[in-house]
């Protein structure tokens, strides 16, 4: 999915050789020029050289369903990643790349397909580790029981299971800081499989 955090990684990959960016929910530049919420929606999904597909419409529908409700926004994001994972897995089977890079909760099927064709897998851990996040929120809620926002949302168990399976399937896990690195090490991922 389009994300600013991935832009430097894409640039580095492209500098090393042929690199394809698969973003079925990318928005066309003309839509990004639209005023109001439609333009803001499209600007968050701009990716140079990517061709939009019907996934953009599904993405917009999820966004509309979520509205301003935080819990629905999280569920919509997780659902979006699962759908993109299924789409990317089919592309991997067809194109047989040498290296596949995917994001958290959107990589399980893609990595399984990559392993089947002998490709290396790189997981970009761009979401918090959900099990650790829940533990931290539960700990905070026990200290501040009247802070209802600490109990408002917990990711579904299927999302946690997907995230943990992806870390097993990844040849390399890219993390965004020392805290995520420590959590991965505590989960048994060897230091040579983690990069910042």
KEKE-3310 file (N, C-alpha, C; in steps of 0.2 Angstrom, whole numbers, plus 5000, padded with zeros to 4 digits):
npx = (5004:5002:5014:5022:5033:5039:5045:5059:5065:5060:5067:5080:5080:5077:5089:5098:5094:5082:5066:5050:5035:5021:5006:4991:4981:4984:4982:4977:4986:4978:4966:4971:4971:4959:4947:4944:4939:4940:4952:4961:4961:4966:4979:4986:4988:4996:5008:5023:5022:5014:4999:4982:4970:4955:4955:4957:4944:4938:4946:4942:4929:4931:4937:4926:4917:4923:4924:4924:4927:4938:4941:4935:4943:4955:4952:4948:4960:4968:4960:4962:4975:4976:4968:4976:4987:4983:4981:4994:5001:4996:5002:5015:5016:5014:5025:5037:5047:5064:5066:5055:5047:5037:5023:5019:5006:5001:5008:5008:5002:5009:5022:5022:5020:5031:5041:5038:5042:5055:5060:5068:5063:5057:5052:5043:5041:5030:5019:5014:5020:5007:5003:5012:5009:4995:4998:5005:4995:4986:4993:4994:4981:4978:4984:4979:4963:4952:4954:4947:4950:4961:4957:4949:4952:4957:4967:4960:4961:4965:4973:4984:4989:4992:5003:5012:5015:5021:5033:5040:5041:5048:5064:5072:5069:5063:5064:5059:5065:5074:5066:5056:5065:5070:5059:5057:5069:5066:5055:5062:5067:5082:5096:5103:5094:5087:5085:5088)
npy = (4994:5012:5022:5034:5030:5020:5025:5029:5016:5010:5018:5015:5001:5002:5009:4998:4990:4982:4986:4983:4991:4987:4992:4991:5000:5012:5030:5040:5054:5065:5063:5067:5080:5084:5094:5095:5080:5070:5073:5073:5060:5054:5060:5054:5042:5042:5036:5036:5032:5021:5011:5014:5003:4993:4991:5003:5008:5000:5002:5016:5013:5006:5016:5026:5018:5017:5030:5042:5034:5027:5014:5007:5012:5006:4992:4993:4996:4985:4975:4980:4978:4964:4961:4966:4958:4946:4949:4953:4940:4933:4940:4937:4924:4923:4932:4928:4934:4939:4944:4949:4962:4966:4973:4974:4963:4962:4952:4938:4928:4932:4931:4917:4913:4918:4911:4898:4900:4902:4915:4928:4935:4950:4959:4973:4980:4990:4992:4993:4979:4969:4960:4964:4978:4977:4971:4981:4992:4985:4985:4999:5002:4996:5003:5016:5015:5022:5028:5027:5026:5018:5005:5004:4999:4983:4973:4961:4943:4936:4945:4947:4934:4933:4943:4937:4925:4930:4936:4924:4919:4928:4932:4943:4956:4972:4985:5000:5005:5005:4999:4991:4982:4976:4970:4960:4953:4947:4939:4929:4931:4930:4941:4943:4943:4954:4971:4989)
npz = (5000:4997:5005:5015:5022:5015:5004:5004:5005:4993:4984:4987:4983:4969:4965:4965:4955:4944:4949:4954:4959:4967:4969:4970:4975:4972:4969:4955:4948:4944:4952:4964:4963:4966:4976:4994:5004:4995:4987:4997:5001:4989:4988:4998:4993:4982:4971:4962:4945:4947:4942:4944:4951:4953:4966:4972:4973:4982:4993:4995:4999:5011:5018:5019:5026:5038:5043:5055:5066:5077:5080:5069:5059:5062:5060:5046:5040:5043:5036:5023:5021:5022:5010:5000:5002:4997:4984:4980:4982:4972:4961:4964:4961:4948:4942:4948:4956:4963:4975:4988:4995:5009:5019:5036:5042:5030:5023:5024:5015:5003:5006:5008:4995:4989:4994:4989:4975:4977:4981:4991:5006:5013:5027:5031:5046:5049:5057:5075:5085:5088:5099:5109:5110:5114:5127:5133:5133:5141:5153:5156:5157:5168:5178:5176:5177:5174:5162:5148:5135:5134:5134:5122:5109:5103:5093:5081:5084:5073:5066:5074:5074:5060:5059:5067:5060:5048:5053:5055:5042:5036:5029:5032:5044:5044:5055:5064:5075:5091:5101:5094:5088:5100:5105:5094:5095:5108:5105:5099:5086:5077:5079:5067:5058:5058:5054:5055)
capx = (5000:5006:5015:5028:5039:5042:5048:5066:5066:5059:5072:5086:5079:5078:5096:5102:5092:5075:5062:5043:5031:5015:5001:4984:4976:4987:4978:4980:4988:4972:4962:4974:4970:4952:4946:4941:4941:4942:4958:4966:4961:4970:4985:4989:4989:5000:5014:5025:5023:5009:4993:4977:4965:4948:4956:4956:4937:4937:4950:4938:4923:4933:4938:4920:4914:4927:4922:4929:4928:4945:4941:4934:4949:4960:4949:4948:4967:4970:4957:4965:4982:4974:4966:4982:4992:4980:4982:5001:5003:4995:5007:5022:5016:5015:5031:5042:5053:5070:5066:5049:5046:5030:5022:5016:4999:5000:5013:5008:5001:5014:5028:5021:5020:5038:5045:5037:5046:5062:5062:5069:5057:5059:5046:5044:5037:5027:5014:5017:5019:5001:5003:5016:5004:4990:5001:5007:4989:4983:4997:4993:4974:4977:4987:4974:4957:4947:4955:4943:4953:4966:4953:4944:4953:4962:4967:4957:4966:4968:4978:4990:4992:4996:5009:5018:5017:5025:5040:5043:5042:5053:5071:5074:5063:5065:5061:5059:5069:5077:5060:5054:5071:5071:5053:5058:5074:5063:5051:5066:5070:5089:5099:5105:5088:5083:5089:5084)
capy = (5000:5018:5024:5038:5027:5015:5028:5028:5009:5009:5022:5011:4995:5004:5010:4992:4986:4983:4986:4984:4993:4984:4996:4991:5005:5019:5035:5044:5061:5069:5063:5070:5087:5086:5097:5091:5074:5065:5075:5071:5053:5052:5062:5049:5036:5043:5032:5038:5026:5015:5012:5012:4997:4993:4991:5010:5009:4996:5006:5021:5011:5005:5023:5028:5014:5018:5037:5045:5030:5025:5007:5005:5014:5001:4986:4994:4996:4978:4972:4982:4974:4957:4961:4968:4952:4941:4952:4952:4933:4931:4943:4934:4917:4925:4935:4925:4939:4936:4947:4952:4966:4968:4976:4970:4961:4961:4948:4931:4924:4935:4927:4909:4912:4920:4905:4893:4902:4903:4922:4930:4939:4956:4961:4980:4981:4997:4993:4990:4972:4969:4957:4969:4984:4975:4970:4988:4995:4982:4987:5006:5002:4994:5009:5021:5011:5027:5031:5022:5025:5013:4999:5005:4994:4978:4970:4954:4938:4934:4950:4945:4927:4934:4946:4933:4921:4934:4936:4918:4918:4933:4931:4949:4960:4979:4988:5007:5008:5000:4996:4986:4977:4972:4965:4955:4948:4944:4934:4924:4932:4931:4947:4943:4943:4961:4977:4996)
capz = (5000:4997:5012:5014:5026:5011:4999:5004:5004:4986:4981:4988:4979:4962:4964:4965:4949:4942:4955:4953:4965:4966:4973:4967:4977:4971:4966:4949:4950:4943:4957:4970:4963:4968:4982:4999:5006:4989:4985:5003:5001:4984:4989:5003:4989:4976:4970:4955:4940:4948:4939:4949:4949:4956:4973:4975:4975:4988:4998:4997:5003:5018:5022:5020:5031:5045:5045:5061:5072:5077:5080:5062:5055:5063:5057:5039:5038:5043:5031:5017:5021:5020:5003:4996:5003:4992:4977:4979:4982:4965:4957:4965:4958:4940:4940:4951:4958:4967:4982:4989:5001:5010:5025:5042:5042:5023:5019:5025:5008:4998:5008:5006:4987:4987:4996:4984:4969:4979:4982:4997:5009:5018:5031:5034:5052:5049:5062:5081:5086:5091:5105:5114:5110:5119:5134:5135:5134:5147:5159:5157:5159:5175:5182:5175:5175:5172:5156:5144:5128:5135:5132:5117:5104:5103:5086:5081:5085:5066:5064:5078:5071:5053:5060:5070:5055:5044:5055:5054:5035:5033:5029:5035:5047:5045:5061:5064:5081:5096:5105:5090:5088:5106:5105:5089:5099:5114:5102:5096:5080:5078:5077:5060:5053:5060:5052:5056)
cpx = (5004:5007:5022:5034:5042:5046:5055:5068:5065:5065:5079:5086:5080:5085:5100:5100:5085:5071:5055:5039:5024:5010:4995:4979:4979:4982:4981:4981:4982:4967:4964:4973:4963:4952:4943:4943:4943:4950:4963:4966:4966:4977:4989:4991:4993:5007:5017:5025:5018:5002:4987:4973:4959:4949:4956:4949:4936:4940:4945:4932:4925:4934:4931:4916:4917:4925:4927:4930:4935:4945:4940:4940:4954:4958:4950:4956:4970:4967:4960:4971:4981:4972:4972:4987:4989:4982:4990:5004:5002:5000:5014:5022:5017:5022:5037:5048:5058:5069:5059:5049:5039:5029:5018:5008:4997:5005:5013:5007:5007:5020:5028:5022:5028:5042:5044:5040:5053:5065:5064:5064:5060:5052:5047:5039:5035:5021:5017:5016:5013:5000:5006:5012:4999:4992:5002:5000:4986:4986:4995:4986:4973:4980:4982:4967:4952:4948:4953:4947:4958:4963:4949:4945:4958:4961:4964:4963:4969:4974:4985:4993:4995:5002:5014:5020:5022:5032:5043:5045:5047:5060:5075:5068:5066:5061:5063:5063:5071:5071:5058:5059:5071:5065:5054:5063:5070:5058:5055:5068:5078:5091:5101:5100:5084:5088:5084:5085)
cpy = (5006:5020:5028:5034:5022:5018:5028:5021:5007:5012:5018:5005:4997:5006:5004:4988:4987:4982:4987:4986:4991:4988:4996:4997:5012:5023:5038:5051:5066:5069:5067:5078:5089:5089:5093:5084:5069:5067:5072:5064:5051:5054:5057:5043:5037:5039:5034:5031:5020:5017:5010:5006:4998:4993:4998:5011:5006:4999:5012:5019:5009:5011:5026:5025:5016:5025:5039:5040:5026:5017:5004:5007:5009:4994:4987:4994:4989:4974:4974:4979:4967:4956:4962:4962:4947:4943:4951:4945:4931:4933:4939:4927:4918:4927:4932:4929:4936:4938:4950:4956:4968:4970:4972:4969:4960:4957:4941:4927:4926:4931:4920:4908:4913:4914:4899:4894:4903:4910:4923:4935:4944:4959:4968:4980:4988:4998:4991:4982:4972:4966:4961:4975:4982:4974:4977:4992:4992:4984:4994:5006:5000:4999:5015:5018:5016:5030:5026:5021:5020:5006:4999:5000:4989:4975:4963:4949:4936:4939:4948:4939:4929:4938:4942:4928:4924:4935:4930:4917:4923:4931:4937:4953:4967:4982:4996:5010:5002:4996:4990:4980:4973:4967:4959:4950:4944:4938:4929:4925:4934:4938:4948:4944:4950:4967:4984:5000)
cpz = (5000:5004:5012:5017:5021:5005:4999:5003:4996:4982:4981:4983:4971:4960:4963:4958:4948:4948:4952:4959:4963:4971:4970:4969:4977:4967:4960:4951:4949:4948:4963:4969:4965:4975:4987:5001:5001:4987:4991:5003:4995:4985:4994:4999:4983:4976:4963:4951:4942:4945:4944:4946:4953:4964:4976:4977:4981:4994:5000:5001:5010:5022:5024:5026:5038:5047:5050:5067:5072:5077:5073:5058:5056:5059:5049:5037:5038:5038:5024:5016:5019:5013:4998:4996:4998:4985:4975:4978:4975:4960:4958:4961:4950:4938:4943:4952:4962:4974:4982:4996:5003:5017:5030:5041:5035:5019:5020:5018:5003:5000:5007:4999:4985:4989:4991:4977:4971:4980:4989:5000:5014:5021:5033:5040:5053:5054:5069:5081:5091:5098:5110:5115:5115:5126:5137:5137:5140:5153:5161:5159:5166:5180:5182:5173:5173:5165:5150:5137:5128:5133:5126:5111:5105:5096:5086:5082:5078:5064:5068:5075:5064:5055:5063:5064:5050:5046:5055:5047:5032:5034:5033:5038:5047:5050:5061:5071:5086:5100:5100:5089:5094:5107:5100:5092:5104:5111:5098:5089:5081:5076:5070:5055:5054:5058:5054:5050)
residu = (UNK:UNK:UNK:UNK:UNK:UNK:UNK:UNK:UNK:UNK:UNK:UNK:UNK:UNK:UNK:UNK:UNK:UNK:UNK:UNK:UNK:UNK:UNK:UNK:UNK:UNK:UNK:UNK:UNK:UNK:UNK:UNK:UNK:UNK:UNK:UNK:UNK:UNK:UNK:UNK:UNK:UNK:UNK:UNK:UNK:UNK:UNK:UNK:UNK:UNK:UNK:UNK:UNK:UNK:UNK:UNK:UNK:UNK:UNK:UNK:UNK:UNK:UNK:UNK:UNK:UNK:UNK:UNK:UNK:UNK:UNK:UNK:UNK:UNK:UNK:UNK:UNK:UNK:UNK:UNK:UNK:UNK:UNK:UNK:UNK:UNK:UNK:UNK:UNK:UNK:UNK:UNK:UNK:UNK:UNK:UNK:UNK:UNK:UNK:UNK:UNK:UNK:UNK:UNK:UNK:UNK:UNK:UNK:UNK:UNK:UNK:UNK:UNK:UNK:UNK:UNK:UNK:UNK:UNK:UNK:UNK:UNK:UNK:UNK:UNK:UNK:UNK:UNK:UNK:UNK:UNK:UNK:UNK:UNK:UNK:UNK:UNK:UNK:UNK:UNK:UNK:UNK:UNK:UNK:UNK:UNK:UNK:UNK:UNK:UNK:UNK:UNK:UNK:UNK:UNK:UNK:UNK:UNK:UNK:UNK:UNK:UNK:UNK:UNK:UNK:UNK:UNK:UNK:UNK:UNK:UNK:UNK:UNK:UNK:UNK:UNK:UNK:UNK:UNK:UNK:UNK:UNK:UNK:UNK:UNK:UNK:UNK:UNK:UNK:UNK:UNK:UNK:UNK:UNK:UNK:UNK)
# end
